[in-house]
């Protein structure tokens, strides 16, 4: 059987790790060398927020917007540290991100090696050239930096599932806490992971003591990186929460996407109307949004947004969520490349009120030929990769039903969190899983292809 002939857990040798890291670093640095390092190109949208706050943190010891706690501080601290060493150099930031992302590729290979060395090596090399990882490492955003501790957490969690040892539970908690310090998207994962950590020793060995201590070690470790930030929010804003981003996310991103799809209006127009409605609602309560505590305003935004969502038919919400999840699974990563985004093409946000077929037609009619060619190649690659990943999932389910279940659960977590908000970067947290599934498929299919070719490949 395939399981018996291919699955042989192991560990990558240092030489294999260095090969993966070197290939990944060369690919990423070459991509940076081919990219114009223009602030107008690289510091668009949220990137400028991170850059400005990092400079303010370095120069004055505080964030540029002192009232804001809308982002986790990990990436600000990372950028400020690099600026302190290299100055405000975009090249230095992208080069260091490239080298760190190359370590992430090694970690992907190490996870794959727990199935077999061949799967680990193929997975690591796939990660080295994986478009979404390569492109994201050139963005001044949290996503690439987040992947380093998050992928390390995936590796240590696999080791814990294998052994049930308390030390692996502690490492899992520490890396997950570090990942949350960079991106709050993972902030709900500790609640699920701690239950898994406690359950594994109980189910494997009926050892409730080890389960208790593993859960305790995980909880303490996950809290260590986050405790200073929580203390800051409690002492300065009287709020025992990580960020004030939830309300903004719901009111200006989630609700507009749902309204745009269900009511046929542009997302920009929906945002404008929602901002005016929220302001009017606050004024009717005698509240001044400019002087409100940032976390109180966040709670008001959440309540207002949830009230609006409760009035929308459930089928429309499910339709928006399922459509967004499908796009996030299948969208080609090339669409996030700054060079591709600079090419003439219709605004994805500006056409959100149209159905999928109409949007595709508009893109074909108005986008530049170069943009269409790049996206077309990306779509073909995404389809082929998806087919291999589906086959890889079938293989994984034969090896371990529990691992397959946990993999799907982690994918659903991030897909449900992003919901109707679409971009290739929202697929990034579960790209390691997709890469390993594709590696499993390639390792299994390669001998068949060689036989079909008469041994000529």
C-alpha positions in Angstrom: 0.0 0.0 0.0 1.0 3.6 -0.5 1.1 4.3 3.2 3.5 1.4 3.9 5.8 2.1 0.9 6.1 5.9 1.2 5.4 7.0 4.8 8.6 6.8 6.9 8.8 9.6 9.4 12.2 11.3 9.6 14.1 14.5 10.0 15.8 16.6 7.3 19.5 16.6 7.5 21.4 19.9 7.9 22.5 19.7 4.3 18.9 19.4 3.1 17.9 22.3 5.2 20.7 24.4 3.8 19.7 23.5 0.2 16.1 24.5 0.8 17.1 27.7 2.5 19.6 28.6 -0.2 17.1 28.0 -3.0 14.4 30.0 -1.3 16.8 32.9 -0.5 18.1 33.0 -4.1 14.5 33.1 -5.5 13.4 35.8 -3.1 16.5 38.0 -3.5 16.3 37.7 -7.3 12.6 38.8 -7.1 13.6 41.8 -5.1 16.4 42.7 -7.5 13.8 42.7 -10.3 11.4 45.0 -8.4 11.5 48.8 -8.5 12.0 49.8 -4.8 9.7 52.8 -5.1 7.8 53.9 -1.9 4.7 54.7 -4.1 4.7 51.1 -5.2 5.6 49.3 -2.0 4.1 51.5 0.7 0.5 51.5 -0.5 -2.6 51.0 1.7 -1.7 49.4 5.1 2.0 49.3 4.3 2.4 53.0 4.9 0.7 52.6 8.3 3.3 50.0 9.4 6.2 52.1 8.0 5.1 55.3 9.7 4.4 53.7 13.0 7.7 51.9 13.0 9.6 55.2 12.3 7.6 56.9 15.1 8.3 54.0 17.5 12.0 54.2 16.7 12.3 58.0 16.9 9.9 58.8 19.8 9.2 55.6 21.5 5.5 55.7 20.7 3.2 54.9 17.8 2.4 57.6 15.3 -1.3 57.4 16.3 -1.1 57.2 20.1 -4.8 56.6 20.4 -4.8 53.5 18.2 -4.5 49.9 19.3 -5.8 48.6 16.0 -2.8 46.5 15.1 -0.7 44.1 17.0 2.8 45.5 17.7 5.0 42.6 16.5 5.6 43.9 13.0 6.0 47.5 14.2 8.8 46.3 16.5 10.4 44.2 13.7 10.4 47.2 11.3 11.6 49.6 14.0 14.5 47.2 14.8 15.6 47.0 11.2 15.3 50.8 10.8 17.5 51.2 13.9 20.2 49.0 12.2 19.9 49.9 8.5 18.0 53.2 8.5 14.7 53.6 6.7 15.7 51.3 3.9 13.0 49.4 1.9 15.7 47.1 0.4 17.0 46.1 3.9 13.4 45.3 5.1 12.6 43.2 2.0 16.0 41.4 2.1 15.7 40.5 5.7 12.1 39.4 5.1 13.3 37.2 2.2 15.9 35.5 4.4 13.4 34.9 7.2 10.8 33.6 4.8 13.5 31.2 3.6 13.6 29.8 7.1 9.8 29.4 6.9 10.4 27.2 3.8 12.8 25.0 5.8 10.1 24.6 8.5 7.6 23.5 5.9 10.1 20.9 4.8 10.6 19.8 8.4 6.9 19.3 8.8 6.7 17.3 5.6 9.6 15.2 6.8 7.5 13.9 9.6 5.7 12.0 6.9 8.8 11.0 5.0 12.2 12.5 4.0 11.1 12.6 0.3 7.9 14.5 1.1 9.9 16.9 3.3 12.5 17.7 0.7 9.9 18.2 -2.0 7.7 20.3 0.3 10.6 22.5 1.2 11.6 23.0 -2.4 8.0 23.7 -3.4 7.8 26.3 -0.6 11.0 27.9 -1.9 9.4 28.7 -5.2 5.7 28.9 -4.0 4.3 32.1 -5.6 2.2 33.3 -2.6 5.2 33.0 -0.2 7.6 34.6 -2.6 5.3 37.5 -3.5 4.2 38.1 0.1 7.8 38.4 1.3 8.1 41.5 -0.9 5.2 43.3 0.8 5.7 45.6 3.8 2.8 43.9 5.6 2.5 41.5 8.6 1.8 38.4 6.6 5.2 37.1 5.7 6.7 37.9 9.1 3.7 36.2 10.7 4.4 33.0 8.8 7.7 32.4 10.6 6.4 31.9 14.2 3.2 30.4 12.9 4.9 27.7 10.8 7.2 27.0 13.7 4.1 26.5 15.8 2.8 24.0 13.2 6.0 22.0 13.4 6.1 21.9 17.2 2.4 21.0 17.3 3.1 18.0 15.0 5.9 17.0 17.3 3.5 17.2 20.3 0.9 15.1 18.5 3.6 12.5 17.9 5.1 12.4 21.4 2.7 14.1 23.8 5.7 15.6 25.6 5.1 18.7 27.7 8.1 20.6 26.2 6.6 20.5 22.7 3.3 21.8 24.2 5.3 24.7 25.7 7.0 25.5 22.4 3.7 25.3 20.6 2.3 27.9 23.0 5.3 30.2 22.7 5.3 30.2 18.9 1.5 30.7 18.7 1.7 33.6 21.1 4.5 35.1 19.0 2.4 34.7 15.9 -0.6 36.4 17.6 1.7 39.3 18.6 2.2 39.9 14.8 -1.3 39.2 13.6 -4.5 39.1 15.7 -6.1 36.7 13.1 -4.8 33.8 15.2 -6.0 35.1 18.5 -8.8 32.5 18.8 -6.6 29.5 18.1 -5.3 29.1 21.6 -8.8 28.3 22.8 -9.0 25.3 20.5 -5.3 24.3 20.7 -5.3 24.1 24.5 -8.1 21.6 24.4 -6.2 19.5 21.9 -3.0 19.7 24.0 -4.9 18.5 27.1 -6.7 15.7 25.1 -3.7 14.2 23.4 -2.0 12.6 26.5 -5.4 11.5 27.8 -6.4 9.8 24.6 -2.9 8.3 23.9 -1.9 7.2 27.4 -4.8 7.9 29.7 -2.3 10.2 31.4 -4.3 13.0 32.9 -1.3 14.5 34.8 0.6 14.9 31.6 -2.4 16.4 29.9 -2.8 18.9 32.8 0.8 19.9 32.7 0.9 20.1 28.9 -2.2 22.4 29.0 -0.6 24.5 31.7 2.7 24.8 29.9 0.9 25.7 26.7 -1.2 28.4 28.4 1.7 30.0 30.2 3.8 30.0 27.1 1.2 31.5 24.8 0.6 34.2 27.3 4.2 35.3 27.7 4.6 37.2 24.4 1.1 38.8 24.8 1.1 39.8 28.4 3.0 43.1 28.0 0.6 44.2 25.2 -2.5 43.2 27.2 -1.1 45.1 30.2 -0.6 48.2 28.0 -4.2 48.0 26.8 -5.6 47.5 30.3 -3.5 50.3 31.9 -3.9 52.8 29.0 -7.4 52.0 27.6 -9.1 49.9 30.4 -9.6 47.1 27.9 -8.7 43.4 28.4 -8.4 42.7 24.7 -5.7 42.6 22.1 -6.8 45.1 19.4 -9.5 47.6 18.5 -9.6 46.3 14.9 -12.7 44.1 15.1 -15.2 46.9 14.8 -13.4 48.5 11.9 -13.1 45.2 10.2 -16.8 44.4 10.5 -18.1 47.9 9.7 -15.8 48.9 6.8 -14.9 45.5 5.3 -17.3 42.7 6.1 -20.7 44.4 6.0 -19.8 46.4 2.9 -18.8 43.3 1.0 -22.1 41.6 2.0 -24.2 44.6 1.1 -22.3 45.0 -2.2 -23.1 41.5 -3.2 -26.7 41.4 -2.0 -27.8 44.9 -2.9 -25.7 45.5 -6.1 -23.9 48.6 -4.9 -20.2 49.4 -5.1 -18.2 48.6 -2.0 -16.9 52.2 -1.8 -20.4 53.5 -1.8 -21.4 51.0 0.9 -18.5 52.1 3.1 -19.5 55.8 2.7 -23.1 55.1 3.6 -22.2 52.9 6.6 -19.8 55.6 7.9 -22.6 58.2 7.7 -25.1 55.9 9.3 -22.8 55.0 12.2 -21.9 58.6 12.8 -25.6 59.5 12.9 -26.3 56.6 15.3 -23.6 57.8 17.7 -24.8 61.4 17.6 -28.3 60.3 18.4 -26.9 58.7 21.5 -25.0 61.9 22.4 -21.6 60.2 21.8 -18.7 62.0 20.1 -16.7 59.4 18.1 -13.7 61.7 18.0 -13.3 61.7 21.8 -14.5 58.2 22.5 -12.1 55.6 24.0 -10.8 53.6 21.0 -12.0 50.4 22.5 -15.4 51.8 23.4 -15.7 52.9 19.8 -14.7 49.5 18.7 -17.5 47.9 20.8 -20.0 50.4 19.3 -18.9 49.5 15.8 -19.2 45.8 16.5 -22.7 46.2 17.9 -23.8 48.4 15.0 -22.3 46.0 12.5 -23.8 42.9 14.0 -27.2 44.6 14.2 -27.0 45.3 10.4 -25.9 41.7 9.7 -28.8 40.3 11.7 -31.2 42.1 9.3 -29.7 40.5 6.2 -31.2 37.1 5.1 -29.0 34.2 6.2 -28.8 32.9 2.7 -27.2 36.1 1.5 -24.6 36.0 4.3 -23.8 32.4 3.5 -23.6 33.2 -0.2 -21.1 36.1 0.5 -19.0 33.9 2.8 -18.9 30.9 0.5 -18.1 33.1 -2.5 -15.3 34.8 -0.5 -13.9 31.4 0.7 -13.9 30.0 -2.8 -12.0 33.1 -4.2 -9.5 32.9 -1.3 -8.8 29.3 -2.1 -8.4 29.7 -5.8 -7.2 33.2 -6.5 -3.7 33.3 -8.1 -1.0 34.9 -6.0 0.2 37.0 -8.9 -2.7 39.4 -8.3 -1.0 40.6 -5.1 2.3 41.4 -6.7 2.9 45.2 -6.6 4.1 45.1 -10.3 1.0 43.3 -11.4 -1.2 45.6 -9.4 0.4 48.6 -11.1 -0.7 47.3 -14.5 -4.0 48.7 -16.0 -6.9 46.6 -14.8 -10.4 47.2 -13.3 -10.7 47.7 -9.5 -11.7 44.4 -7.8 -13.3 46.5 -5.0 -15.0 48.7 -7.5 -16.7 45.8 -9.2 -17.8 44.0 -6.1 -21.4 44.6 -6.9 -21.2 42.5 -10.0 -21.6 38.7 -10.3 -18.5 36.6 -10.9 -19.1 36.2 -14.7 -19.7 39.9 -15.2 -16.5 40.7 -13.3 -14.5 38.3 -15.4 -15.9 39.8 -18.6 -15.0 43.3 -17.4 -11.5 42.2 -16.6 -11.0 40.6 -20.0 -12.3 43.8 -21.7 -10.4 46.4 -19.7 -7.3 44.9 -18.3 -3.9 45.2 -20.1 -2.8 42.1 -22.1 0.3 41.7 -19.9 -1.9 41.7 -16.8 -4.3 39.2 -18.4 -1.4 36.9 -19.4 0.1 37.0 -15.9 -3.3 36.3 -14.2 -4.1 33.6 -16.8 -0.9 31.7 -16.1 -1.6 32.1 -12.4 -5.1 30.7 -12.8 -3.8 27.6 -14.8 -1.2 27.0 -12.1 -3.7 27.4 -9.3 -6.0 24.8 -11.0 -3.2 22.3 -11.4 -2.0 22.8 -7.9 -5.5 22.5 -6.5 -6.0 19.1 -8.3 -2.7 17.8 -6.8 -3.7 19.1 -3.4 -7.0 17.3 -3.5 -5.2 14.1 -4.4 -2.7 14.8 -1.6 -5.6 15.2 0.9 -6.9 11.8 -0.2 -3.5 10.3 0.5 -3.2 12.1 3.9 -6.7 10.8 4.9 -5.4 7.3 4.3 -2.4 7.9 6.4 -4.1 9.6 9.3 -7.8 10.6 9.5 -7.1 12.8 12.5 -4.4 14.8 10.7 -6.6 15.2 7.7 -9.4 16.4 10.0 -7.1 18.9 11.8 -5.8 20.2 8.5 -9.3 20.9 7.2 -10.3 22.5 10.5 -7.3 24.9 10.4 -8.2 25.8 6.8 -11.8 26.5 7.7 -10.8 28.6 10.7 -8.9 31.1 8.5 -11.4 30.9 5.6 -14.3 31.6 8.0 -12.4 34.5 9.7 -11.7 36.2 6.3 -15.2 35.4 5.1 -16.2 37.7 2.2 -12.8 39.6 2.3 -10.7 38.3 -0.5 -7.0 38.4 -1.3 -4.4 35.6 -1.9 -2.7 36.6 1.4 -5.7 35.3 3.4 -4.7 31.8 2.2 -1.2 32.2 3.5 -1.6 30.6 7.0 -2.6 27.3 5.5 -0.3 27.4 2.6 2.1 25.0 4.5 -0.6 22.4 4.5 -1.4 22.9 0.8 2.3 22.7 0.0 2.7 19.4 1.9 -0.5 18.0 0.3 0.9 18.8 -3.1 4.3 17.3 -2.2 2.5 14.1 -1.1 0.8 13.9 -4.5 4.0 14.5 -6.4 6.0 11.9 -4.5 3.3 9.3 -5.1 2.8 10.2 -8.8 6.5 10.5 -9.7 7.2 6.7 -10.0 4.1 6.3 -12.1 5.2 9.0 -14.5 8.6 7.4 -14.8 7.1 4.0 -15.6 4.8 5.7 -18.2 7.8 7.4 -19.7 9.7 4.1 -19.9 12.2 5.4 -17.3 13.4 8.3 -19.5 12.6 10.9 -16.7 
